[in-house]
């Protein structure tokens, strides 16, 4: 973990994708004066479930998995956060401890913005406040949808949907194929789908046999997005 020389928020390449994108220069400069940009290596923990938030994290580069650990030690991955995403703001706003943990899964540069400047900006800027509450509402909607899927959709359908989402977020085009440019272990994919690792291994080999996907080392190539969409929309 290493702290970088100060990069002003107004010059940040990931700002366009973040909720800070429309902040006026004066408020952006205030955020910039207080934040720290830190490099994190794959496998490092950003924060632990049950600890107290002291500010928010804004991802400048890299990928972070947000997850909960069940009593049996199994991970349920809630979502994968990427460039421009905020982390930890829900716990900060509710003045509660983190309800999940966050781990770096692809080397990352992450800005930490302390509580006071973040909350002050939120109170002074109505548009920013609306944007943050809209994002929170969206995340709640996504969680509700996933809960419904977990009870109504089969593991095969959920895996097909997860692969489509990963292709949309991390896909690199190559002809008709789309390589998911992110290395996830089979355990991590199982953690996103909400199933056993063995089921994911079995289904991925079935998907490969059915020509829906292919492999390039540890990375998955989506060959037939329509086929996966048909599979995942069984209850739609």
C-alpha positions as CSV (number, residue, x, y, z in Angstrom):
1,X,0.0,0.0,0.0
2,X,1.5,3.4,-1.0
3,X,0.3,6.9,-0.9
4,X,0.7,8.9,-4.1
5,X,1.6,12.5,-4.6
6,X,-1.6,14.6,-4.6
7,X,-3.6,14.3,-7.9
8,X,-6.3,17.1,-8.0
9,X,-9.9,15.8,-8.4
10,X,-10.4,18.1,-11.3
11,X,-7.6,16.3,-13.2
12,X,-8.8,12.8,-12.3
13,X,-9.4,10.6,-15.3
14,X,-12.1,8.6,-13.5
15,X,-14.1,11.7,-12.3
16,X,-16.4,11.5,-15.4
17,X,-17.6,8.1,-14.2
18,X,-18.1,9.2,-10.6
19,X,-20.8,11.0,-8.7
20,X,-18.3,13.9,-8.4
21,X,-18.5,14.6,-12.1
22,X,-20.8,17.6,-11.9
23,X,-19.5,19.2,-8.8
24,X,-18.5,22.9,-9.2
25,X,-14.7,23.6,-9.1
26,X,-14.8,25.2,-5.7
27,X,-16.4,22.2,-4.0
28,X,-14.2,19.8,-6.0
29,X,-11.1,21.6,-4.8
30,X,-12.3,21.3,-1.2
31,X,-12.7,17.5,-1.6
32,X,-9.3,17.4,-3.3
33,X,-7.6,19.2,-0.5
34,X,-8.7,16.6,2.1
35,X,-8.4,13.3,0.1
36,X,-5.6,10.8,-0.1
37,X,-4.8,8.7,-3.2
38,X,-3.5,5.3,-2.2
39,X,-2.3,2.3,-4.2
40,X,-3.6,-1.1,-3.1
41,X,-2.4,-4.6,-4.2
42,X,-4.6,-7.5,-5.2
43,X,-5.8,-9.3,-2.0
44,X,-5.6,-6.3,0.3
45,X,-8.7,-5.5,2.4
46,X,-10.1,-2.0,2.0
47,X,-12.4,-2.3,5.0
48,X,-14.0,-5.0,7.2
49,X,-17.6,-5.7,8.1
50,X,-18.5,-4.4,11.5
51,X,-15.9,-1.6,11.5
52,X,-16.8,2.1,11.7
53,X,-16.6,4.2,8.4
54,X,-14.4,7.3,8.7
55,X,-15.1,8.5,5.2
56,X,-15.8,7.2,1.7
57,X,-13.7,5.5,-1.0
58,X,-13.7,6.6,-4.7
59,X,-12.1,4.1,-7.1
60,X,-9.6,5.8,-9.4
61,X,-8.4,2.5,-11.1
62,X,-8.8,-1.3,-10.5
63,X,-11.6,-3.6,-9.2
64,X,-12.9,-4.2,-5.7
65,X,-15.2,-6.9,-4.5
66,X,-17.8,-6.1,-1.9
67,X,-18.9,-9.2,0.0
68,X,-20.4,-10.6,3.1
69,X,-19.1,-13.7,4.9
70,X,-21.7,-16.2,6.1
71,X,-21.4,-18.2,9.4
72,X,-20.0,-21.2,7.4
73,X,-17.2,-19.0,6.1
74,X,-18.5,-18.8,2.6
75,X,-18.4,-15.5,0.7
76,X,-21.5,-13.9,-0.9
77,X,-20.2,-11.3,-3.3
78,X,-22.7,-8.3,-3.4
79,X,-21.1,-6.5,-6.3
80,X,-17.8,-5.7,-8.1
81,X,-16.9,-2.0,-7.9
82,X,-14.8,-0.4,-10.6
83,X,-13.4,3.0,-11.8
84,X,-15.5,5.9,-10.6
85,X,-17.6,4.0,-8.1
86,X,-18.0,5.1,-4.5
87,X,-17.7,2.6,-1.6
88,X,-18.7,2.9,2.0
89,X,-21.0,5.8,1.7
90,X,-24.2,4.0,2.7
91,X,-22.7,3.1,6.1
92,X,-21.4,6.6,6.5
93,X,-24.8,8.2,5.8
94,X,-26.7,5.8,8.1
95,X,-24.0,6.4,10.8
96,X,-23.7,2.6,11.2
97,X,-20.8,0.2,10.9
98,X,-20.0,-1.4,7.6
99,X,-22.4,-4.2,6.8
100,X,-20.0,-5.8,4.4
101,X,-16.2,-6.1,3.6
102,X,-14.3,-4.9,0.6
103,X,-11.2,-6.5,-1.0
104,X,-9.0,-5.5,-3.9
105,X,-9.2,-8.1,-6.7
106,X,-7.3,-6.2,-9.4
107,X,-4.5,-3.8,-8.3
108,X,-6.2,-0.5,-7.5
109,X,-5.7,3.2,-6.9
110,X,-8.3,4.5,-4.5
111,X,-9.0,7.9,-3.1
112,X,-10.1,8.2,0.5
113,X,-12.3,11.2,1.3
114,X,-12.8,11.9,5.0
115,X,-16.3,12.1,6.5
116,X,-16.5,15.9,7.1
117,X,-15.7,17.3,3.6
118,X,-17.9,14.7,2.0
119,X,-20.9,15.4,4.2
120,X,-20.4,19.2,4.0
121,X,-20.4,19.0,0.2
122,X,-23.6,16.8,0.3
123,X,-25.4,19.4,2.5
124,X,-24.3,22.4,0.4
125,X,-25.1,20.9,-3.1
126,X,-28.7,19.8,-3.7
127,X,-27.8,18.2,-7.1
128,X,-25.0,16.1,-5.6
129,X,-27.4,15.1,-2.7
130,X,-30.0,14.0,-5.2
131,X,-27.4,12.0,-7.2
132,X,-26.1,10.2,-4.1
133,X,-29.7,9.3,-2.9
134,X,-30.6,8.2,-6.5
135,X,-27.6,5.8,-6.5
136,X,-28.5,4.5,-3.1
137,X,-32.1,3.8,-4.2
138,X,-30.7,2.1,-7.4
139,X,-28.5,-0.2,-5.3
140,X,-31.5,-1.1,-3.0
141,X,-33.5,-2.0,-6.2
142,X,-30.6,-4.2,-7.5
143,X,-30.4,-6.0,-4.2
144,X,-34.2,-6.7,-4.2
145,X,-33.9,-8.0,-7.7
146,X,-31.1,-10.3,-6.8
147,X,-33.0,-11.6,-3.8
148,X,-36.0,-12.5,-6.1
149,X,-33.6,-14.1,-8.6
150,X,-32.0,-16.2,-5.8
151,X,-35.4,-17.8,-5.0
152,X,-36.9,-17.9,-8.5
153,X,-34.1,-18.6,-10.9
154,X,-32.0,-21.7,-11.3
155,X,-28.2,-21.6,-10.8
156,X,-27.8,-22.1,-14.6
157,X,-29.9,-19.0,-15.2
158,X,-28.2,-16.9,-12.6
159,X,-24.7,-17.9,-13.9
160,X,-25.7,-17.0,-17.5
161,X,-26.9,-13.6,-16.2
162,X,-23.7,-13.0,-14.2
163,X,-21.6,-13.8,-17.3
164,X,-23.6,-11.3,-19.3
165,X,-23.2,-8.6,-16.7
166,X,-19.4,-9.2,-16.4
167,X,-19.1,-9.0,-20.2
168,X,-21.0,-5.7,-20.2
169,X,-18.8,-4.2,-17.5
170,X,-15.4,-5.7,-18.2
171,X,-15.8,-7.1,-21.8
172,X,-13.1,-6.4,-24.5
173,X,-14.4,-6.9,-28.0
174,X,-12.7,-9.4,-30.3
175,X,-14.8,-10.1,-33.5
176,X,-18.1,-11.6,-32.4
177,X,-16.6,-12.6,-29.0
178,X,-16.2,-10.6,-25.8
179,X,-13.4,-11.5,-23.4
180,X,-14.1,-10.7,-19.8
181,X,-10.9,-8.8,-18.9
182,X,-11.0,-9.7,-15.3
183,X,-9.5,-12.7,-13.5
184,X,-12.1,-14.2,-11.1
185,X,-11.5,-17.5,-9.3
186,X,-14.3,-20.1,-9.6
187,X,-14.9,-19.5,-5.9
188,X,-15.5,-15.8,-6.6
189,X,-17.9,-16.5,-9.5
190,X,-19.7,-18.9,-7.2
191,X,-19.8,-16.1,-4.6
192,X,-21.5,-13.7,-7.1
193,X,-24.0,-16.4,-8.3
194,X,-24.7,-17.6,-4.7
195,X,-23.9,-21.3,-5.2
196,X,-21.3,-23.9,-4.6
197,X,-17.9,-23.7,-6.5
198,X,-18.5,-27.3,-7.9
199,X,-21.7,-26.2,-9.5
200,X,-20.0,-23.3,-11.2
201,X,-17.2,-25.5,-12.5
202,X,-19.7,-28.0,-13.9
203,X,-21.9,-25.4,-15.5
204,X,-19.0,-23.5,-17.1
205,X,-17.8,-26.7,-18.8
206,X,-21.4,-27.3,-20.0
207,X,-21.6,-23.7,-21.3
208,X,-18.3,-24.3,-23.1
209,X,-19.5,-27.5,-24.6
210,X,-22.7,-25.7,-25.8
211,X,-20.4,-23.1,-27.5
212,X,-21.8,-20.2,-25.3
213,X,-18.3,-19.4,-23.8
214,X,-14.6,-20.3,-24.3
215,X,-11.6,-19.9,-22.1
216,X,-8.3,-17.9,-22.6
217,X,-6.2,-19.0,-19.6
218,X,-8.1,-17.9,-16.6
219,X,-10.3,-15.4,-18.5
220,X,-13.7,-16.2,-19.9
221,X,-14.7,-15.4,-23.4
222,X,-18.4,-14.9,-24.1
223,X,-19.1,-16.3,-27.6
224,X,-22.9,-16.2,-27.7
225,X,-24.5,-13.3,-25.8
226,X,-27.9,-14.1,-27.2
227,X,-27.7,-17.7,-26.1
228,X,-26.8,-16.6,-22.5
229,X,-29.6,-13.9,-22.6
230,X,-32.1,-16.6,-23.6
231,X,-30.9,-18.8,-20.7
232,X,-30.9,-16.0,-18.1
233,X,-34.4,-14.6,-19.1
234,X,-36.3,-17.8,-18.4
235,X,-38.6,-16.1,-15.9
236,X,-38.7,-12.7,-17.7
